Amino acid sequence: MYYVTKRIEISGSHHLELPYESKCTRSHGHNWIITVHCRAAELNEQGMVTDFTHIKESLISRLDHQDFNTILPFNPTAENIARWVLEQIPNCFRVDVQESEGNTASYEI
C-alpha cells in the first residue's frame, strides 16, 4: 500500500449554528490547517497515489479566504469540513482539520 500526506493552510471564516450560547455563533476566522491522507494499492500512470498539486488546488480554489457558511451546504464545524474534504479528494481515507492550536477534528473511512 502506498500513502501520501498533504498539509495545507488556508484562511477562512465561519460561524456555527448551535442551540446554546457560544462565542462560536458569531462570525470569526481561522488559519485552518488541513491534512489530507491518501492511499492506493497501485500507483497511477504517473507513478503517484494522487498529485499533491491537485489536492492543494482543489482545496485552495474552493475554501481559501471564503466564508464557509456561504459556500458549504452544512453547519461548518471542523468535523463536517473534514468529512467534506475527504469526499472531494480521490484515494483520500483520512482528513485532519485544525481550526486553532489544540483543536483538531478528524474524519476517516
MIVEX-600811 format. One line per 2 residues: number of its first residue (from 1); for each residue x, y, z of C-alpha. Coordinates in nm, 4 decimals, padded with zeros to 6 digits, m for minus. Layout:
N
NUM	X Y Z; ...
END
This chain:
109
1	00.0000 00.0000 00.0000; 00.1261 00.3484 m00.0893
3	00.0498 00.6513 00.1286; 00.0815 01.0259 00.0760
5	00.0029 01.3155 00.3071; m00.0568 01.6771 00.2073
7	m00.0745 01.9605 00.4623; m00.2427 02.2824 00.3509
9	m00.3029 02.6083 00.5362; m00.6000 02.8202 00.4360
11	m00.7728 03.1243 00.5783; m01.1473 03.1163 00.6153
13	m01.4334 03.2370 00.8293; m01.7446 03.0720 00.9651
15	m01.9994 03.0801 01.2400; m02.1703 02.7811 01.3943
17	m02.5413 02.7189 01.4277; m02.5739 02.5995 01.7873
19	m02.8740 02.5547 02.0170; m02.6805 02.7035 02.3101
21	m02.4894 03.0235 02.3865; m02.1390 03.0207 02.2420
23	m01.8944 03.2764 02.1064; m01.8670 03.0492 01.8008
25	m02.2157 03.1529 01.6867; m02.0627 03.4880 01.5861
27	m01.8676 03.5142 01.2617; m01.4967 03.4620 01.3123
29	m01.1971 03.3381 01.1172; m00.9187 03.0849 01.1476
31	m00.5988 02.9947 00.9738; m00.7076 02.6359 00.9157
33	m00.4545 02.3574 00.8738; m00.5981 02.0718 00.6698
35	m00.4009 01.7493 00.6446; m00.5141 01.5087 00.3737
37	m00.4098 01.1421 00.3846; m00.4446 00.9308 00.0684
39	m00.3588 00.5706 m00.0166; m00.3611 00.3339 m00.3091
41	m00.2660 m00.0277 m00.3624; m00.1245 00.0639 m00.7033
43	00.0212 00.3851 m00.8393; m00.1435 00.5714 m01.1274
45	00.0126 00.6113 m01.4740; 00.2323 00.8945 m01.3431
47	00.3667 00.6838 m01.0558; 00.1599 00.8613 m00.7877
49	m00.1163 00.7884 m00.5400; m00.2533 01.1305 m00.6298
51	m00.0843 01.4526 m00.7352; m00.0046 01.6814 m00.4395
53	m00.0763 01.9826 m00.6596; m00.4263 01.8565 m00.7408
55	m00.5052 01.8214 m00.3706; m00.3803 02.1732 m00.2988
57	m00.5548 02.3363 m00.5950; m00.8833 02.1600 m00.5207
59	m00.8958 02.2915 m00.1650; m00.7384 02.6341 m00.2114
61	m00.9666 02.7217 m00.5034; m01.2798 02.6296 m00.3065
63	m01.2029 02.7294 00.0523; m00.9231 02.9846 00.0851
65	m01.0411 03.3296 00.2009; m01.4063 03.2237 00.1922
67	m01.6978 03.2425 00.4332; m01.7682 02.8729 00.4790
69	m02.1309 02.9378 00.5734; m02.1979 03.0766 00.2263
71	m02.0198 02.8065 00.0241; m02.0790 02.4822 00.2165
73	m02.4243 02.3228 00.2470; m02.3890 02.2275 00.6154
75	m02.3040 02.3686 00.9580; m01.9281 02.4281 00.9045
77	m01.7867 02.2586 01.2112; m01.4325 02.1231 01.1825
79	m01.5823 01.7722 01.1870; m01.8170 01.8423 00.8955
81	m01.5410 02.0146 00.6997; m01.3145 01.7107 00.7480
83	m01.5774 01.4791 00.6005; m01.6473 01.7157 00.3090
85	m01.2761 01.7418 00.2233; m01.2389 01.3628 00.2289
87	m01.5251 01.3317 m00.0196; m01.3552 01.5780 m00.2599
89	m01.0149 01.4058 m00.2895; m00.9602 01.0779 m00.4795
91	m00.7983 00.7982 m00.2733; m00.8419 01.0005 00.0463
93	m00.9041 00.7943 00.3602; m00.8444 01.0467 00.6400
95	m00.8583 01.4224 00.6877; m00.7492 01.6243 00.9909
97	m00.8829 01.9787 01.0252; m00.7118 02.2037 01.2783
99	m00.9018 02.5256 01.3350; m00.6722 02.6525 01.6103
101	m00.3857 02.5300 01.8237; m00.5146 02.2398 02.0301
103	m00.8440 02.1983 01.8358; m00.8367 01.9342 01.5627
105	m01.1153 01.7198 01.4184; m01.0581 01.4112 01.2053
107	m01.2673 01.2022 00.9704; m01.1566 00.8628 00.8430
109	m01.3079 00.5835 00.6379
END
